[in-house]
């Protein structure tokens, strides 16, 4: 079983661009079902400082794969 801490240690990569998106900072969990709805990845703003307004939220349905070192996501609308 994968734990919250384990996911946060993996670099997130966009499958379409092969670019590193960052690391998972937060997860939206449906407590009734116990399933993850989405993950939030903070983005760096001006001067390289993390900015809450520049967070990227990826619906869990767009998580393509979780490997030993990376989480692969599809950020674009087309799945």
C-alpha positions as YAML, in Angstrom:
chain: A
units: angstrom
residues:
- id: 1
  name: UNK
  ca: [0.00, 0.00, 0.00]
- id: 2
  name: UNK
  ca: [1.27, 3.45, -0.96]
- id: 3
  name: UNK
  ca: [1.20, 6.07, 1.77]
- id: 4
  name: UNK
  ca: [0.76, 9.84, 1.62]
- id: 5
  name: UNK
  ca: [4.43, 10.40, 2.48]
- id: 6
  name: UNK
  ca: [5.52, 7.99, -0.27]
- id: 7
  name: UNK
  ca: [3.63, 9.97, -2.94]
- id: 8
  name: UNK
  ca: [5.13, 13.27, -1.77]
- id: 9
  name: UNK
  ca: [8.65, 11.94, -2.27]
- id: 10
  name: UNK
  ca: [8.14, 11.23, -5.98]
- id: 11
  name: UNK
  ca: [8.74, 13.76, -8.73]
- id: 12
  name: UNK
  ca: [5.66, 14.45, -10.89]
- id: 13
  name: UNK
  ca: [6.22, 14.29, -14.67]
- id: 14
  name: UNK
  ca: [3.76, 15.41, -17.38]
- id: 15
  name: UNK
  ca: [3.34, 12.55, -19.88]
- id: 16
  name: UNK
  ca: [2.72, 14.92, -22.83]
- id: 17
  name: UNK
  ca: [5.68, 17.26, -22.35]
- id: 18
  name: UNK
  ca: [8.06, 15.01, -20.35]
- id: 19
  name: UNK
  ca: [8.62, 18.02, -18.07]
- id: 20
  name: UNK
  ca: [8.97, 17.81, -14.33]
- id: 21
  name: UNK
  ca: [5.93, 19.47, -12.76]
- id: 22
  name: UNK
  ca: [7.14, 19.33, -9.16]
- id: 23
  name: UNK
  ca: [6.25, 17.29, -6.08]
- id: 24
  name: UNK
  ca: [2.80, 16.54, -4.66]
- id: 25
  name: UNK
  ca: [2.04, 18.90, -1.79]
- id: 26
  name: UNK
  ca: [-1.57, 18.08, -0.98]
- id: 27
  name: UNK
  ca: [-4.31, 15.59, -1.78]
- id: 28
  name: UNK
  ca: [-8.09, 15.98, -1.87]
- id: 29
  name: UNK
  ca: [-9.54, 12.79, -0.40]
- id: 30
  name: UNK
  ca: [-13.17, 11.67, -0.38]
- id: 31
  name: UNK
  ca: [-13.46, 10.46, 3.21]
- id: 32
  name: UNK
  ca: [-16.65, 8.51, 2.51]
- id: 33
  name: UNK
  ca: [-15.00, 6.30, -0.11]
- id: 34
  name: UNK
  ca: [-11.37, 6.70, 0.97]
- id: 35
  name: UNK
  ca: [-10.38, 7.55, -2.61]
- id: 36
  name: UNK
  ca: [-8.14, 10.38, -3.76]
- id: 37
  name: UNK
  ca: [-10.00, 12.98, -5.88]
- id: 38
  name: UNK
  ca: [-7.02, 15.11, -6.91]
- id: 39
  name: UNK
  ca: [-3.44, 16.06, -6.09]
- id: 40
  name: UNK
  ca: [-2.02, 19.57, -5.76]
- id: 41
  name: UNK
  ca: [1.46, 20.47, -6.96]
- id: 42
  name: UNK
  ca: [2.87, 23.87, -5.95]
- id: 43
  name: UNK
  ca: [4.62, 25.92, -8.62]
- id: 44
  name: UNK
  ca: [7.39, 28.42, -8.11]
- id: 45
  name: UNK
  ca: [6.47, 32.06, -8.62]
- id: 46
  name: UNK
  ca: [8.60, 35.16, -8.77]
- id: 47
  name: UNK
  ca: [12.13, 34.75, -7.39]
- id: 48
  name: UNK
  ca: [11.68, 30.99, -7.14]
- id: 49
  name: UNK
  ca: [9.38, 31.24, -4.12]
- id: 50
  name: UNK
  ca: [6.46, 28.80, -3.95]
- id: 51
  name: UNK
  ca: [3.22, 30.64, -4.63]
- id: 52
  name: UNK
  ca: [-0.19, 29.31, -3.48]
- id: 53
  name: UNK
  ca: [-1.82, 31.04, -6.43]
- id: 54
  name: UNK
  ca: [0.28, 29.03, -8.86]
- id: 55
  name: UNK
  ca: [-0.69, 25.57, -7.64]
- id: 56
  name: UNK
  ca: [-1.51, 22.93, -10.25]
- id: 57
  name: UNK
  ca: [-4.41, 20.63, -9.34]
- id: 58
  name: UNK
  ca: [-4.54, 17.34, -11.20]
- id: 59
  name: UNK
  ca: [-7.66, 15.15, -10.98]
- id: 60
  name: UNK
  ca: [-6.80, 11.62, -9.85]
- id: 61
  name: UNK
  ca: [-8.21, 10.25, -13.12]
- id: 62
  name: UNK
  ca: [-5.28, 11.94, -14.91]
- id: 63
  name: UNK
  ca: [-2.64, 10.11, -12.89]
- id: 64
  name: UNK
  ca: [-1.30, 7.74, -15.53]
- id: 65
  name: UNK
  ca: [1.23, 5.74, -13.49]
- id: 66
  name: UNK
  ca: [3.03, 5.66, -10.18]
- id: 67
  name: UNK
  ca: [6.55, 4.26, -10.30]
- id: 68
  name: UNK
  ca: [9.33, 3.83, -7.78]
- id: 69
  name: UNK
  ca: [10.65, 7.37, -8.40]
- id: 70
  name: UNK
  ca: [8.03, 9.23, -10.46]
- id: 71
  name: UNK
  ca: [4.31, 9.95, -10.71]
- id: 72
  name: UNK
  ca: [3.28, 10.36, -14.34]
- id: 73
  name: UNK
  ca: [0.29, 12.66, -14.98]
- id: 74
  name: UNK
  ca: [-1.61, 13.98, -17.98]
- id: 75
  name: UNK
  ca: [-2.28, 17.66, -17.28]
- id: 76
  name: UNK
  ca: [-4.04, 18.43, -20.57]
- id: 77
  name: UNK
  ca: [-7.81, 18.05, -20.99]
- id: 78
  name: UNK
  ca: [-7.64, 15.21, -23.50]
- id: 79
  name: UNK
  ca: [-7.28, 11.81, -21.86]
...
